[in-house]
Amino acid sequence: MTDHAHMNCEALLGSLSEYIDGELSLELCREIEKHLAGCENCRVVLNTTRRTIDLVQSPAESVPVPDDVRERLFKRLNLDDYIKPNS
Ligand SMILES: [Zn+2]
């Protein structure tokens, strides 16, 4: 199983959290970025995951997401505690 040249969607999504966390080697990051450049599906997953992580990691920051969307997302993530009427 030497599939270094072309990462497939399954492999990419399996490493996605490490990629976002910056835990992958430069070489693997390049492979992922190469795949992302040609795969809209994985781009969407990456963007959604990043946004979710941003929301979770910085609930105090102002996030350009409508309140109802945020509320729905947080409910799905069972993070109701983060939903506060912050003026
Ligand atoms: Zn893909």
PDB file of the backbone (N, CA, C, O) and the ligand in Angstrom, with CONECT records:
HET     ZN  A 101       1
ATOM      1  N   MET A   1       0.839  -1.212   0.000  1.00  0.00           N
ATOM      2  CA  MET A   1       0.000   0.000   0.000  1.00  0.00           C
ATOM      3  C   MET A   1       0.868   1.255   0.000  1.00  0.00           C
ATOM      4  O   MET A   1       1.046   1.910   1.027  1.00  0.00           O
ATOM      5  N   THR A   2       1.390   1.562  -1.151  1.00  0.00           N
ATOM      6  CA  THR A   2       2.151   2.808  -1.247  1.00  0.00           C
ATOM      7  C   THR A   2       1.427   3.759  -2.179  1.00  0.00           C
ATOM      8  O   THR A   2       1.629   3.741  -3.393  1.00  0.00           O
ATOM      9  N   ASP A   3       0.598   4.571  -1.603  1.00  0.00           N
ATOM     10  CA  ASP A   3      -0.216   5.487  -2.389  1.00  0.00           C
ATOM     11  C   ASP A   3       0.140   6.923  -2.017  1.00  0.00           C
ATOM     12  O   ASP A   3      -0.720   7.725  -1.651  1.00  0.00           O
ATOM     13  N   HIS A   4       1.418   7.217  -2.119  1.00  0.00           N
ATOM     14  CA  HIS A   4       1.877   8.546  -1.702  1.00  0.00           C
ATOM     15  C   HIS A   4       1.501   9.640  -2.690  1.00  0.00           C
ATOM     16  O   HIS A   4       1.251  10.788  -2.323  1.00  0.00           O
ATOM     17  N   ALA A   5       1.471   9.239  -3.961  1.00  0.00           N
ATOM     18  CA  ALA A   5       1.303  10.263  -4.994  1.00  0.00           C
ATOM     19  C   ALA A   5      -0.095  10.873  -4.973  1.00  0.00           C
ATOM     20  O   ALA A   5      -0.256  12.088  -5.091  1.00  0.00           O
ATOM     21  N   HIS A   6      -1.098  10.020  -4.821  1.00  0.00           N
ATOM     22  CA  HIS A   6      -2.456  10.545  -4.882  1.00  0.00           C
ATOM     23  C   HIS A   6      -3.261  10.090  -3.666  1.00  0.00           C
ATOM     24  O   HIS A   6      -3.689   8.939  -3.578  1.00  0.00           O
ATOM     25  N   MET A   7      -3.445  10.975  -2.781  1.00  0.00           N
ATOM     26  CA  MET A   7      -4.242  10.678  -1.606  1.00  0.00           C
ATOM     27  C   MET A   7      -5.708  10.627  -2.009  1.00  0.00           C
ATOM     28  O   MET A   7      -6.181  11.476  -2.764  1.00  0.00           O
ATOM     29  N   ASN A   8      -6.419   9.638  -1.508  1.00  0.00           N
ATOM     30  CA  ASN A   8      -7.848   9.610  -1.818  1.00  0.00           C
ATOM     31  C   ASN A   8      -8.656  10.258  -0.692  1.00  0.00           C
ATOM     32  O   ASN A   8      -8.124  10.610   0.360  1.00  0.00           O
ATOM     33  N   CYS A   9      -9.939  10.400  -0.944  1.00  0.00           N
ATOM     34  CA  CYS A   9     -10.795  11.120  -0.004  1.00  0.00           C
ATOM     35  C   CYS A   9     -10.784  10.455   1.375  1.00  0.00           C
ATOM     36  O   CYS A   9     -10.734  11.127   2.405  1.00  0.00           O
ATOM     37  N   GLU A  10     -10.831   9.156   1.371  1.00  0.00           N
ATOM     38  CA  GLU A  10     -10.896   8.443   2.633  1.00  0.00           C
ATOM     39  C   GLU A  10      -9.649   8.704   3.472  1.00  0.00           C
ATOM     40  O   GLU A  10      -9.729   8.953   4.675  1.00  0.00           O
ATOM     41  N   ALA A  11      -8.494   8.642   2.807  1.00  0.00           N
ATOM     42  CA  ALA A  11      -7.240   8.888   3.513  1.00  0.00           C
ATOM     43  C   ALA A  11      -7.181  10.317   4.016  1.00  0.00           C
ATOM     44  O   ALA A  11      -6.738  10.577   5.135  1.00  0.00           O
ATOM     45  N   LEU A  12      -7.631  11.237   3.181  1.00  0.00           N
ATOM     46  CA  LEU A  12      -7.593  12.644   3.578  1.00  0.00           C
ATOM     47  C   LEU A  12      -8.477  12.892   4.797  1.00  0.00           C
ATOM     48  O   LEU A  12      -8.059  13.515   5.772  1.00  0.00           O
ATOM     49  N   LEU A  13      -9.698  12.394   4.717  1.00  0.00           N
ATOM     50  CA  LEU A  13     -10.624  12.659   5.812  1.00  0.00           C
ATOM     51  C   LEU A  13     -10.156  11.975   7.093  1.00  0.00           C
ATOM     52  O   LEU A  13     -10.423  12.456   8.194  1.00  0.00           O
ATOM     53  N   GLY A  14      -9.464  10.861   6.945  1.00  0.00           N
ATOM     54  CA  GLY A  14      -8.933  10.182   8.121  1.00  0.00           C
ATOM     55  C   GLY A  14      -7.850  10.997   8.813  1.00  0.00           C
ATOM     56  O   GLY A  14      -7.646  10.858  10.019  1.00  0.00           O
ATOM     57  N   SER A  15      -7.156  11.839   8.067  1.00  0.00           N
ATOM     58  CA  SER A  15      -6.076  12.642   8.639  1.00  0.00           C
ATOM     59  C   SER A  15      -6.480  14.091   8.846  1.00  0.00           C
ATOM     60  O   SER A  15      -5.653  14.938   9.185  1.00  0.00           O
ATOM     61  N   LEU A  16      -7.753  14.363   8.640  1.00  0.00           N
ATOM     62  CA  LEU A  16      -8.188  15.755   8.605  1.00  0.00           C
ATOM     63  C   LEU A  16      -7.938  16.491   9.922  1.00  0.00           C
ATOM     64  O   LEU A  16      -7.449  17.621   9.926  1.00  0.00           O
ATOM     65  N   SER A  17      -8.271  15.854  11.019  1.00  0.00           N
ATOM     66  CA  SER A  17      -8.121  16.553  12.292  1.00  0.00           C
ATOM     67  C   SER A  17      -6.648  16.838  12.588  1.00  0.00           C
ATOM     68  O   SER A  17      -6.303  17.891  13.126  1.00  0.00           O
ATOM     69  N   GLU A  18      -5.787  15.883  12.229  1.00  0.00           N
ATOM     70  CA  GLU A  18      -4.359  16.120  12.427  1.00  0.00           C
ATOM     71  C   GLU A  18      -3.851  17.220  11.511  1.00  0.00           C
ATOM     72  O   GLU A  18      -2.991  18.017  11.884  1.00  0.00           O
ATOM     73  N   TYR A  19      -4.399  17.245  10.313  1.00  0.00           N
ATOM     74  CA  TYR A  19      -4.019  18.299   9.366  1.00  0.00           C
ATOM     75  C   TYR A  19      -4.398  19.659   9.923  1.00  0.00           C
ATOM     76  O   TYR A  19      -3.594  20.591   9.896  1.00  0.00           O
ATOM     77  N   ILE A  20      -5.604  19.776  10.423  1.00  0.00           N
ATOM     78  CA  ILE A  20      -6.071  21.049  10.969  1.00  0.00           C
ATOM     79  C   ILE A  20      -5.254  21.439  12.190  1.00  0.00           C
ATOM     80  O   ILE A  20      -4.956  22.614  12.403  1.00  0.00           O
ATOM     81  N   ASP A  21      -4.898  20.452  12.982  1.00  0.00           N
ATOM     82  CA  ASP A  21      -4.113  20.728  14.182  1.00  0.00           C
ATOM     83  C   ASP A  21      -2.647  20.998  13.875  1.00  0.00           C
ATOM     84  O   ASP A  21      -1.878  21.356  14.767  1.00  0.00           O
ATOM     85  N   GLY A  22      -2.261  20.828  12.627  1.00  0.00           N
ATOM     86  CA  GLY A  22      -0.878  21.057  12.244  1.00  0.00           C
ATOM     87  C   GLY A  22       0.063  19.970  12.714  1.00  0.00           C
ATOM     88  O   GLY A  22       1.245  20.219  12.952  1.00  0.00           O
ATOM     89  N   GLU A  23      -0.460  18.768  12.847  1.00  0.00           N
ATOM     90  CA  GLU A  23       0.352  17.669  13.371  1.00  0.00           C
ATOM     91  C   GLU A  23       0.955  16.798  12.275  1.00  0.00           C
ATOM     92  O   GLU A  23       1.711  15.866  12.553  1.00  0.00           O
ATOM     93  N   LEU A  24       0.618  17.106  11.047  1.00  0.00           N
ATOM     94  CA  LEU A  24       1.131  16.286   9.953  1.00  0.00           C
ATOM     95  C   LEU A  24       2.445  16.849   9.427  1.00  0.00           C
ATOM     96  O   LEU A  24       2.743  18.033   9.582  1.00  0.00           O
ATOM     97  N   SER A  25       3.215  15.977   8.807  1.00  0.00           N
ATOM     98  CA  SER A  25       4.466  16.418   8.198  1.00  0.00           C
ATOM     99  C   SER A  25       4.166  17.334   7.013  1.00  0.00           C
ATOM    100  O   SER A  25       3.076  17.316   6.441  1.00  0.00           O
ATOM    101  N   LEU A  26       5.161  18.123   6.672  1.00  0.00           N
ATOM    102  CA  LEU A  26       5.007  19.036   5.550  1.00  0.00           C
ATOM    103  C   LEU A  26       4.631  18.286   4.282  1.00  0.00           C
ATOM    104  O   LEU A  26       3.820  18.742   3.476  1.00  0.00           O
ATOM    105  N   GLU A  27       5.242  17.127   4.135  1.00  0.00           N
ATOM    106  CA  GLU A  27       4.984  16.320   2.948  1.00  0.00           C
ATOM    107  C   GLU A  27       3.511  15.923   2.868  1.00  0.00           C
ATOM    108  O   GLU A  27       2.884  16.018   1.813  1.00  0.00           O
ATOM    109  N   LEU A  28       2.975  15.477   4.001  1.00  0.00           N
ATOM    110  CA  LEU A  28       1.571  15.059   4.025  1.00  0.00           C
ATOM    111  C   LEU A  28       0.640  16.252   3.824  1.00  0.00           C
ATOM    112  O   LEU A  28      -0.395  16.137   3.169  1.00  0.00           O
ATOM    113  N   CYS A  29       1.012  17.387   4.388  1.00  0.00           N
ATOM    114  CA  CYS A  29       0.205  18.591   4.186  1.00  0.00           C
ATOM    115  C   CYS A  29       0.128  18.932   2.709  1.00  0.00           C
ATOM    116  O   CYS A  29      -0.924  19.310   2.194  1.00  0.00           O
ATOM    117  N   ARG A  30       1.266  18.791   2.037  1.00  0.00           N
ATOM    118  CA  ARG A  30       1.285  19.074   0.596  1.00  0.00           C
ATOM    119  C   ARG A  30       0.359  18.133  -0.143  1.00  0.00           C
ATOM    120  O   ARG A  30      -0.378  18.555  -1.034  1.00  0.00           O
ATOM    121  N   GLU A  31       0.392  16.859   0.221  1.00  0.00           N
ATOM    122  CA  GLU A  31      -0.489  15.875  -0.417  1.00  0.00           C
ATOM    123  C   GLU A  31      -1.948  16.256  -0.208  1.00  0.00           C
ATOM    124  O   GLU A  31      -2.765  16.187  -1.126  1.00  0.00           O
ATOM    125  N   ILE A  32      -2.253  16.653   1.005  1.00  0.00           N
ATOM    126  CA  ILE A  32      -3.630  17.017   1.318  1.00  0.00           C
ATOM    127  C   ILE A  32      -4.047  18.248   0.534  1.00  0.00           C
ATOM    128  O   ILE A  32      -5.145  18.301  -0.020  1.00  0.00           O
ATOM    129  N   GLU A  33      -3.160  19.241   0.490  1.00  0.00           N
ATOM    130  CA  GLU A  33      -3.509  20.456  -0.244  1.00  0.00           C
ATOM    131  C   GLU A  33      -3.665  20.180  -1.739  1.00  0.00           C
ATOM    132  O   GLU A  33      -4.506  20.777  -2.411  1.00  0.00           O
ATOM    133  N   LYS A  34      -2.850  19.275  -2.234  1.00  0.00           N
ATOM    134  CA  LYS A  34      -2.957  18.908  -3.641  1.00  0.00           C
ATOM    135  C   LYS A  34      -4.315  18.265  -3.904  1.00  0.00           C
ATOM    136  O   LYS A  34      -4.984  18.568  -4.892  1.00  0.00           O
ATOM    137  N   HIS A  35      -4.700  17.385  -3.010  1.00  0.00           N
ATOM    138  CA  HIS A  35      -5.997  16.726  -3.165  1.00  0.00           C
ATOM    139  C   HIS A  35      -7.130  17.748  -3.043  1.00  0.00           C
ATOM    140  O   HIS A  35      -8.084  17.725  -3.821  1.00  0.00           O
ATOM    141  N   LEU A  36      -7.017  18.628  -2.075  1.00  0.00           N
ATOM    142  CA  LEU A  36      -8.065  19.620  -1.855  1.00  0.00           C
ATOM    143  C   LEU A  36      -8.257  20.503  -3.075  1.00  0.00           C
ATOM    144  O   LEU A  36      -9.373  20.913  -3.393  1.00  0.00           O
ATOM    145  N   ALA A  37      -7.154  20.788  -3.752  1.00  0.00           N
ATOM    146  CA  ALA A  37      -7.228  21.668  -4.918  1.00  0.00           C
ATOM    147  C   ALA A  37      -8.130  21.082  -6.002  1.00  0.00           C
ATOM    148  O   ALA A  37      -8.728  21.821  -6.784  1.00  0.00           O
ATOM    149  N   GLY A  38      -8.224  19.760  -6.046  1.00  0.00           N
ATOM    150  CA  GLY A  38      -9.017  19.144  -7.092  1.00  0.00           C
ATOM    151  C   GLY A  38     -10.264  18.448  -6.589  1.00  0.00           C
ATOM    152  O   GLY A  38     -10.948  17.777  -7.362  1.00  0.00           O
ATOM    153  N   CYS A  39     -10.572  18.591  -5.322  1.00  0.00           N
ATOM    154  CA  CYS A  39     -11.700  17.853  -4.767  1.00  0.00           C
ATOM    155  C   CYS A  39     -12.571  18.778  -3.935  1.00  0.00           C
ATOM    156  O   CYS A  39     -12.254  19.089  -2.787  1.00  0.00           O
ATOM    157  N   GLU A  40     -13.667  19.208  -4.528  1.00  0.00           N
ATOM    158  CA  GLU A  40     -14.528  20.159  -3.841  1.00  0.00           C
ATOM    159  C   GLU A  40     -15.162  19.540  -2.602  1.00  0.00           C
ATOM    160  O   GLU A  40     -15.349  20.206  -1.584  1.00  0.00           O
ATOM    161  N   ASN A  41     -15.483  18.272  -2.707  1.00  0.00           N
ATOM    162  CA  ASN A  41     -16.116  17.587  -1.586  1.00  0.00           C
ATOM    163  C   ASN A  41     -15.259  17.691  -0.324  1.00  0.00           C
ATOM    164  O   ASN A  41     -15.760  18.022   0.750  1.00  0.00           O
ATOM    165  N   CYS A  42     -13.981  17.408  -0.465  1.00  0.00           N
ATOM    166  CA  CYS A  42     -13.094  17.458   0.690  1.00  0.00           C
ATOM    167  C   CYS A  42     -12.884  18.895   1.177  1.00  0.00           C
ATOM    168  O   CYS A  42     -12.702  19.133   2.371  1.00  0.00           O
ATOM    169  N   ARG A  43     -12.910  19.838   0.251  1.00  0.00           N
ATOM    170  CA  ARG A  43     -12.787  21.245   0.652  1.00  0.00           C
ATOM    171  C   ARG A  43     -13.943  21.647   1.552  1.00  0.00           C
ATOM    172  O   ARG A  43     -13.761  22.327   2.562  1.00  0.00           O
ATOM    173  N   VAL A  44     -15.141  21.211   1.162  1.00  0.00           N
ATOM    174  CA  VAL A  44     -16.326  21.537   1.953  1.00  0.00           C
ATOM    175  C   VAL A  44     -16.216  20.928   3.346  1.00  0.00           C
ATOM    176  O   VAL A  44     -16.516  21.575   4.349  1.00  0.00           O
ATOM    177  N   VAL A  45     -15.785  19.683   3.387  1.00  0.00           N
ATOM    178  CA  VAL A  45     -15.638  19.023   4.691  1.00  0.00           C
ATOM    179  C   VAL A  45     -14.606  19.746   5.535  1.00  0.00           C
ATOM    180  O   VAL A  45     -14.814  19.969   6.728  1.00  0.00           O
ATOM    181  N   LEU A  46     -13.495  20.111   4.918  1.00  0.00           N
ATOM    182  CA  LEU A  46     -12.444  20.812   5.646  1.00  0.00           C
ATOM    183  C   LEU A  46     -12.950  22.148   6.191  1.00  0.00           C
ATOM    184  O   LEU A  46     -12.733  22.476   7.358  1.00  0.00           O
ATOM    185  N   ASN A  47     -13.626  22.910   5.335  1.00  0.00           N
ATOM    186  CA  ASN A  47     -14.123  24.210   5.768  1.00  0.00           C
ATOM    187  C   ASN A  47     -15.123  24.072   6.908  1.00  0.00           C
ATOM    188  O   ASN A  47     -15.079  24.822   7.883  1.00  0.00           O
ATOM    189  N   THR A  48     -16.014  23.116   6.776  1.00  0.00           N
ATOM    190  CA  THR A  48     -17.020  22.917   7.812  1.00  0.00           C
ATOM    191  C   THR A  48     -16.362  22.510   9.126  1.00  0.00           C
ATOM    192  O   THR A  48     -16.716  23.009  10.194  1.00  0.00           O
ATOM    193  N   THR A  49     -15.410  21.608   9.031  1.00  0.00           N
ATOM    194  CA  THR A  49     -14.738  21.141  10.242  1.00  0.00           C
ATOM    195  C   THR A  49     -13.958  22.276  10.895  1.00  0.00           C
ATOM    196  O   THR A  49     -13.997  22.441  12.114  1.00  0.00           O
ATOM    197  N   ARG A  50     -13.250  23.057  10.083  1.00  0.00           N
ATOM    198  CA  ARG A  50     -12.489  24.189  10.613  1.00  0.00           C
ATOM    199  C   ARG A  50     -13.390  25.178  11.323  1.00  0.00           C
ATOM    200  O   ARG A  50     -13.077  25.661  12.412  1.00  0.00           O
ATOM    201  N   ARG A  51     -14.520  25.473  10.684  1.00  0.00           N
ATOM    202  CA  ARG A  51     -15.441  26.438  11.266  1.00  0.00           C
ATOM    203  C   ARG A  51     -15.974  25.916  12.593  1.00  0.00           C
ATOM    204  O   ARG A  51     -16.087  26.658  13.569  1.00  0.00           O
ATOM    205  N   THR A  52     -16.295  24.642  12.612  1.00  0.00           N
ATOM    206  CA  THR A  52     -16.800  24.035  13.844  1.00  0.00           C
ATOM    207  C   THR A  52     -15.752  24.120  14.946  1.00  0.00           C
ATOM    208  O   THR A  52     -16.064  24.465  16.085  1.00  0.00           O
ATOM    209  N   ILE A  53     -14.525  23.808  14.602  1.00  0.00           N
ATOM    210  CA  ILE A  53     -13.455  23.841  15.596  1.00  0.00           C
ATOM    211  C   ILE A  53     -13.231  25.271  16.086  1.00  0.00           C
ATOM    212  O   ILE A  53     -13.018  25.503  17.276  1.00  0.00           O
ATOM    213  N   ASP A  54     -13.282  26.226  15.157  1.00  0.00           N
ATOM    214  CA  ASP A  54     -13.127  27.625  15.550  1.00  0.00           C
ATOM    215  C   ASP A  54     -14.189  28.021  16.556  1.00  0.00           C
ATOM    216  O   ASP A  54     -13.900  28.680  17.555  1.00  0.00           O
ATOM    217  N   LEU A  55     -15.417  27.615  16.288  1.00  0.00           N
ATOM    218  CA  LEU A  55     -16.519  27.966  17.175  1.00  0.00           C
ATOM    219  C   LEU A  55     -16.311  27.356  18.551  1.00  0.00           C
ATOM    220  O   LEU A  55     -16.568  27.990  19.574  1.00  0.00           O
ATOM    221  N   VAL A  56     -15.851  26.142  18.559  1.00  0.00           N
ATOM    222  CA  VAL A  56     -15.698  25.428  19.823  1.00  0.00           C
ATOM    223  C   VAL A  56     -14.523  25.992  20.613  1.00  0.00           C
ATOM    224  O   VAL A  56     -14.585  26.147  21.833  1.00  0.00           O
ATOM    225  N   GLN A  57     -13.440  26.297  19.878  1.00  0.00           N
ATOM    226  CA  GLN A  57     -12.237  26.714  20.581  1.00  0.00           C
ATOM    227  C   GLN A  57     -12.287  28.165  21.050  1.00  0.00           C
ATOM    228  O   GLN A  57     -11.626  28.521  22.026  1.00  0.00           O
ATOM    229  N   SER A  58     -13.051  28.994  20.376  1.00  0.00           N
ATOM    230  CA  SER A  58     -13.076  30.395  20.789  1.00  0.00           C
ATOM    231  C   SER A  58     -14.501  30.913  20.875  1.00  0.00           C
ATOM    232  O   SER A  58     -14.913  31.759  20.080  1.00  0.00           O
ATOM    233  N   PRO A  59     -15.246  30.405  21.835  1.00  0.00           N
ATOM    234  CA  PRO A  59     -16.647  30.806  21.957  1.00  0.00           C
ATOM    235  C   PRO A  59     -16.807  32.275  22.316  1.00  0.00           C
ATOM    236  O   PRO A  59     -17.882  32.843  22.123  1.00  0.00           O
ATOM    237  N   ALA A  60     -15.753  32.899  22.836  1.00  0.00           N
ATOM    238  CA  ALA A  60     -15.863  34.290  23.237  1.00  0.00           C
ATOM    239  C   ALA A  60     -15.589  35.231  22.067  1.00  0.00           C
ATOM    240  O   ALA A  60     -16.011  36.387  22.082  1.00  0.00           O
ATOM    241  N   GLU A  61     -14.891  34.739  21.072  1.00  0.00           N
ATOM    242  CA  GLU A  61     -14.584  35.575  19.918  1.00  0.00           C
ATOM    243  C   GLU A  61     -15.861  35.847  19.128  1.00  0.00           C
ATOM    244  O   GLU A  61     -16.808  35.060  19.140  1.00  0.00           O
ATOM    245  N   SER A  62     -15.852  36.967  18.454  1.00  0.00           N
ATOM    246  CA  SER A  62     -16.999  37.227  17.597  1.00  0.00           C
ATOM    247  C   SER A  62     -16.844  36.430  16.320  1.00  0.00           C
ATOM    248  O   SER A  62     -15.834  36.532  15.624  1.00  0.00           O
ATOM    249  N   VAL A  63     -17.855  35.637  16.024  1.00  0.00           N
ATOM    250  CA  VAL A  63     -17.809  34.778  14.855  1.00  0.00           C
ATOM    251  C   VAL A  63     -18.861  35.239  13.867  1.00  0.00           C
ATOM    252  O   VAL A  63     -20.025  35.412  14.229  1.00  0.00           O
ATOM    253  N   PRO A  64     -18.458  35.439  12.622  1.00  0.00           N
ATOM    254  CA  PRO A  64     -19.407  35.929  11.616  1.00  0.00           C
ATOM    255  C   PRO A  64     -20.375  34.857  11.150  1.00  0.00           C
ATOM    256  O   PRO A  64     -20.450  34.544   9.962  1.00  0.00           O
ATOM    257  N   VAL A  65     -21.104  34.307  12.084  1.00  0.00           N
ATOM    258  CA  VAL A  65     -22.110  33.304  11.751  1.00  0.00           C
ATOM    259  C   VAL A  65     -23.412  33.753  12.386  1.00  0.00           C
ATOM    260  O   VAL A  65     -23.431  34.132  13.558  1.00  0.00           O
ATOM    261  N   PRO A  66     -24.496  33.718  11.633  1.00  0.00           N
ATOM    262  CA  PRO A  66     -25.792  34.121  12.205  1.00  0.00           C
ATOM    263  C   PRO A  66     -26.135  33.313  13.448  1.00  0.00           C
ATOM    264  O   PRO A  66     -25.809  32.131  13.558  1.00  0.00           O
ATOM    265  N   ASP A  67     -26.798  33.982  14.378  1.00  0.00           N
ATOM    266  CA  ASP A  67     -27.070  33.345  15.666  1.00  0.00           C
ATOM    267  C   ASP A  67     -27.819  32.028  15.536  1.00  0.00           C
ATOM    268  O   ASP A  67     -27.516  31.057  16.229  1.00  0.00           O
ATOM    269  N   ASP A  68     -28.803  32.007  14.635  1.00  0.00           N
ATOM    270  CA  ASP A  68     -29.596  30.779  14.555  1.00  0.00           C
ATOM    271  C   ASP A  68     -28.775  29.624  14.006  1.00  0.00           C
ATOM    272  O   ASP A  68     -28.947  28.474  14.412  1.00  0.00           O
ATOM    273  N   VAL A  69     -27.882  29.941  13.081  1.00  0.00           N
ATOM    274  CA  VAL A  69     -27.010  28.892  12.551  1.00  0.00           C
ATOM    275  C   VAL A  69     -26.101  28.381  13.646  1.00  0.00           C
ATOM    276  O   VAL A  69     -25.909  27.175  13.802  1.00  0.00           O
ATOM    277  N   ARG A  70     -25.550  29.299  14.395  1.00  0.00           N
ATOM    278  CA  ARG A  70     -24.646  28.926  15.470  1.00  0.00           C
ATOM    279  C   ARG A  70     -25.373  28.069  16.508  1.00  0.00           C
ATOM    280  O   ARG A  70     -24.858  27.067  17.002  1.00  0.00           O
ATOM    281  N   GLU A  71     -26.570  28.504  16.807  1.00  0.00           N
ATOM    282  CA  GLU A  71     -27.347  27.776  17.806  1.00  0.00           C
ATOM    283  C   GLU A  71     -27.620  26.344  17.361  1.00  0.00           C
ATOM    284  O   GLU A  71     -27.501  25.394  18.134  1.00  0.00           O
ATOM    285  N   ARG A  72     -27.990  26.224  16.088  1.00  0.00           N
ATOM    286  CA  ARG A  72     -28.281  24.901  15.568  1.00  0.00           C
ATOM    287  C   ARG A  72     -27.030  24.019  15.591  1.00  0.00           C
ATOM    288  O   ARG A  72     -27.073  22.850  15.975  1.00  0.00           O
ATOM    289  N   LEU A  73     -25.925  24.616  15.170  1.00  0.00           N
ATOM    290  CA  LEU A  73     -24.671  23.871  15.142  1.00  0.00           C
ATOM    291  C   LEU A  73     -24.296  23.420  16.546  1.00  0.00           C
ATOM    292  O   LEU A  73     -23.930  22.265  16.763  1.00  0.00           O
ATOM    293  N   PHE A  74     -24.390  24.327  17.478  1.00  0.00           N
ATOM    294  CA  PHE A  74     -23.989  24.004  18.842  1.00  0.00           C
ATOM    295  C   PHE A  74     -24.907  22.973  19.457  1.00  0.00           C
ATOM    296  O   PHE A  74     -24.476  22.122  20.236  1.00  0.00           O
ATOM    297  N   LYS A  75     -26.161  23.055  19.105  1.00  0.00           N
ATOM    298  CA  LYS A  75     -27.089  22.057  19.625  1.00  0.00           C
ATOM    299  C   LYS A  75     -26.717  20.679  19.126  1.00  0.00           C
ATOM    300  O   LYS A  75     -26.759  19.686  19.852  1.00  0.00           O
ATOM    301  N   ARG A  76     -26.351  20.660  17.852  1.00  0.00           N
ATOM    302  CA  ARG A  76     -25.966  19.376  17.274  1.00  0.00           C
ATOM    303  C   ARG A  76     -24.706  18.858  17.948  1.00  0.00           C
ATOM    304  O   ARG A  76     -24.526  17.648  18.083  1.00  0.00           O
ATOM    305  N   LEU A  77     -23.856  19.741  18.361  1.00  0.00           N
ATOM    306  CA  LEU A  77     -22.609  19.334  19.002  1.00  0.00           C
ATOM    307  C   LEU A  77     -22.767  19.164  20.511  1.00  0.00           C
ATOM    308  O   LEU A  77     -21.798  18.865  21.210  1.00  0.00           O
ATOM    309  N   ASN A  78     -23.968  19.350  21.003  1.00  0.00           N
ATOM    310  CA  ASN A  78     -24.200  19.264  22.442  1.00  0.00           C
ATOM    311  C   ASN A  78     -23.351  20.256  23.223  1.00  0.00           C
ATOM    312  O   ASN A  78     -22.763  19.925  24.252  1.00  0.00           O
ATOM    313  N   LEU A  79     -23.301  21.463  22.717  1.00  0.00           N
ATOM    314  CA  LEU A  79     -22.491  22.477  23.389  1.00  0.00           C
ATOM    315  C   LEU A  79     -23.370  23.647  23.821  1.00  0.00           C
ATOM    316  O   LEU A  79     -22.989  24.811  23.706  1.00  0.00           O
ATOM    317  N   ASP A  80     -24.513  23.317  24.301  1.00  0.00           N
ATOM    318  CA  ASP A  80     -25.460  24.361  24.694  1.00  0.00           C
ATOM    319  C   ASP A  80     -24.864  25.352  25.673  1.00  0.00           C
ATOM    320  O   ASP A  80     -25.271  26.512  25.722  1.00  0.00           O
ATOM    321  N   ASP A  81     -23.909  24.895  26.445  1.00  0.00           N
ATOM    322  CA  ASP A  81     -23.303  25.768  27.448  1.00  0.00           C
ATOM    323  C   ASP A  81     -22.660  27.003  26.839  1.00  0.00           C
ATOM    324  O   ASP A  81     -22.541  28.045  27.484  1.00  0.00           O
ATOM    325  N   TYR A  82     -22.247  26.866  25.581  1.00  0.00           N
ATOM    326  CA  TYR A  82     -21.562  27.983  24.937  1.00  0.00           C
ATOM    327  C   TYR A  82     -22.514  29.049  24.430  1.00  0.00           C
ATOM    328  O   TYR A  82     -22.105  30.167  24.116  1.00  0.00           O
ATOM    329  N   ILE A  83     -23.773  28.695  24.354  1.00  0.00           N
ATOM    330  CA  ILE A  83     -24.740  29.648  23.849  1.00  0.00           C
ATOM    331  C   ILE A  83     -25.168  30.562  24.986  1.00  0.00           C
ATOM    332  O   ILE A  83     -25.938  30.186  25.870  1.00  0.00           O
ATOM    333  N   LYS A  84     -24.636  31.779  24.927  1.00  0.00           N
ATOM    334  CA  LYS A  84     -24.981  32.732  25.967  1.00  0.00           C
ATOM    335  C   LYS A  84     -25.407  34.033  25.307  1.00  0.00           C
ATOM    336  O   LYS A  84     -24.830  34.433  24.297  1.00  0.00           O
ATOM    337  N   PRO A  85     -26.394  34.685  25.856  1.00  0.00           N
ATOM    338  CA  PRO A  85     -26.807  35.985  25.310  1.00  0.00           C
ATOM    339  C   PRO A  85     -25.760  37.030  25.595  1.00  0.00           C
ATOM    340  O   PRO A  85     -25.855  37.760  26.582  1.00  0.00           O
ATOM    341  N   ASN A  86     -24.763  37.109  24.741  1.00  0.00           N
ATOM    342  CA  ASN A  86     -23.606  37.980  24.981  1.00  0.00           C
ATOM    343  C   ASN A  86     -23.816  39.347  24.361  1.00  0.00           C
ATOM    344  O   ASN A  86     -23.087  39.734  23.447  1.00  0.00           O
ATOM    345  N   SER A  87     -24.777  40.061  24.835  1.00  0.00           N
ATOM    346  CA  SER A  87     -25.156  41.365  24.308  1.00  0.00           C
ATOM    347  C   SER A  87     -25.049  41.393  22.796  1.00  0.00           C
ATOM    348  O   SER A  87     -25.331  42.418  22.176  1.00  0.00           O
TER     349      SER A  87
HETATM  350 ZN    ZN A 101     -11.496  14.256  -1.831  1.00  0.00          ZN2+
END
